[in-house]
Amino acid sequence: MENRIIEIIEEVTDYNELRDNLDIDLLESEILDSFAFIQLLSKLEEEFSVEIQPTRTKTSDDFCGRI
């Protein structure tokens, strides 16, 4: 599952060095902006058949900020 999440993040952000730097904060480094964040949530929901409420996610220490 981790590999697929990384693949999805790479697809959404076009950042292909994620596997080499899994501790990177995608929001602080501006790799993931607000539009890409919504795209990411949508793709994760579709891929894993889950529902994620954007208003209930943290933006610094959650799965998007840090893998």
C-alpha positions as CSV (number, residue, x, y, z in Angstrom):
1,M,0.0,0.0,0.0
2,E,2.8,2.4,0.8
3,N,4.3,2.0,-2.7
4,R,0.9,2.8,-4.3
5,I,0.5,5.9,-2.1
6,I,3.9,7.1,-3.2
7,E,3.0,6.4,-6.8
8,I,-0.2,8.4,-6.4
9,I,1.7,11.3,-4.8
10,E,4.2,11.3,-7.6
11,E,1.4,11.3,-10.2
12,V,-0.3,14.2,-8.6
13,T,2.8,16.3,-7.9
14,D,5.2,15.3,-10.7
15,Y,7.8,15.0,-7.9
16,N,9.7,11.9,-8.8
17,E,12.3,12.0,-6.0
18,L,9.9,11.1,-3.2
19,R,11.2,7.6,-2.7
20,D,14.6,9.0,-2.0
21,N,13.3,11.5,0.5
22,L,10.3,10.1,2.4
23,D,10.7,12.6,5.2
24,I,10.1,15.6,3.0
25,D,7.2,17.9,4.0
26,L,5.3,18.2,0.7
27,L,3.4,21.2,1.9
28,E,6.2,23.2,3.3
29,S,8.4,22.5,0.3
30,E,5.5,23.6,-1.9
31,I,5.5,20.3,-3.8
32,L,1.9,19.9,-2.8
33,D,-0.3,22.9,-3.2
34,S,-4.0,23.2,-2.2
35,F,-5.2,22.1,-5.6
36,A,-2.9,19.1,-5.7
37,F,-3.9,18.3,-2.1
38,I,-7.6,18.0,-3.2
39,Q,-6.5,15.9,-6.2
40,L,-4.5,13.6,-3.9
41,L,-7.4,13.1,-1.6
42,S,-9.7,12.3,-4.5
43,K,-7.2,9.7,-6.0
44,L,-6.7,8.1,-2.6
45,E,-10.4,7.8,-2.1
46,E,-10.9,6.3,-5.5
47,E,-7.9,3.9,-5.2
48,F,-8.6,2.6,-1.7
49,S,-12.4,3.0,-1.5
50,V,-12.3,5.4,1.5
51,E,-13.8,8.7,2.2
52,I,-11.5,11.5,3.4
53,Q,-12.9,14.8,4.6
54,P,-10.5,17.6,3.6
55,T,-11.8,19.8,6.4
56,R,-10.8,17.1,8.9
57,T,-7.2,16.6,7.8
58,K,-4.3,18.3,9.4
59,T,-2.0,20.0,7.0
60,S,1.4,19.6,8.6
61,D,1.8,16.2,10.3
62,D,-0.6,14.1,8.4
63,F,-0.1,11.6,5.6
64,C,0.2,14.4,3.0
65,G,2.8,16.4,4.9
66,R,4.8,13.4,5.8
67,I,4.6,9.9,4.5
